[in-house]
Amino acid sequence: MKCVTYNIQYGIGLDGNYDLGRIADAVRGADLIALQEVSRNNPQNAGRDMVAELADLLPEYFSVFGAPFGADMGSAIENGKAVTRHFQFGNMILSKTPILSWRNHLLPRMRTYDRLNLQRGALEAMVMTPFGPLRAYSVHLDHTSPAERMAQMRFLVEKALSYAREGGALTGTSELHFPEPPHPEGFILMGDFNLEPGRDEYRQITGIPDVEFGLARRADLLVDAATLASGGPGERITWIDPRHPDDRTRQRCLDYHFVHASLAPRVKSCTIDEAAVGSDHRPVWLELE
């Protein structure tokens, strides 16, 4: 099973051009796709409806979109009809198999006064796979504050781990005479976490290695899939500053697949598509077996 996560920067590539076709080509072929920075009525890309465009470009995929917020961008009465135009900026999940259920989680945030701070979210979707049902989350964390990222990760991991207790998107469906969705333990957090390996926020997710035993696989900690792939993670660059694309000091590893410990034995490979130029980020691929 092949999964890919890609922050597509509202369709703008390293060359400054809007081109969703090359983005679709970069992820086509995956069984499960997690996208971040998908927008509607965004002034930075002339207000394109990226959700509709991506559905047209990838018609063989089932999809859901989750916008953590909406802000008015010129709603008006036109020819006697109310036309709503809201700026939406969120996450998308596309799957080759039907999406059994989904939820949109709003992540904790604090008001800022000198930096843009959007309401961030994590889109949860459950799909059927060759090894049973699987939960996947398309995640986009804050980009300016480690403290806010840590609060967001604490919230998100707790939500993901409490899935069975909460019952996911809906429970008690026997009242409506249709089967209740399953409650799988395993899940993957896929996305742009805006943090680097080894930092405090990263260790909050994966744990702190023991001096003798290293990192034990625990139910309350996640595993960076790249550390399980053959040969180790090596040098990972998933974000390039489009203003200084050749400046190595402005390149970062910000995008990950964090898997639940029960899925760790299934990780076969985790790779970065270094040829992709459709965004300031690169697609990160995960293969499970």
Secondary structure as UniProt FT lines:
FT   STRAND          2..7
FT   HELIX           9..11
FT   TURN            14..15
FT   HELIX           20..27
FT   TURN            28..29
FT   STRAND          32..40
FT   HELIX           43..45
FT   TURN            46..47
FT   HELIX           50..57
FT   TURN            59..60
FT   STRAND          62..66
FT   STRAND          70..72
FT   STRAND          76..78
FT   TURN            79..80
FT   STRAND          81..83
FT   STRAND          86..95
FT   STRAND          99..106
FT   STRAND          121..129
FT   TURN            130..131
FT   STRAND          132..140
FT   HELIX           146..161
FT   HELIX           163..166
FT   TURN            167..169
FT   HELIX           173..176
FT   STRAND          187..192
FT   TURN            197..198
FT   HELIX           200..206
FT   TURN            211..213
FT   TURN            219..220
FT   STRAND          222..224
FT   HELIX           225..227
FT   TURN            230..231
FT   STRAND          239..240
FT   TURN            242..243
FT   TURN            245..246
FT   HELIX           248..250
FT   STRAND          251..252
FT   STRAND          255..260
FT   HELIX           261..266
FT   STRAND          267..272
FT   TURN            274..275
FT   STRAND          284..288
//
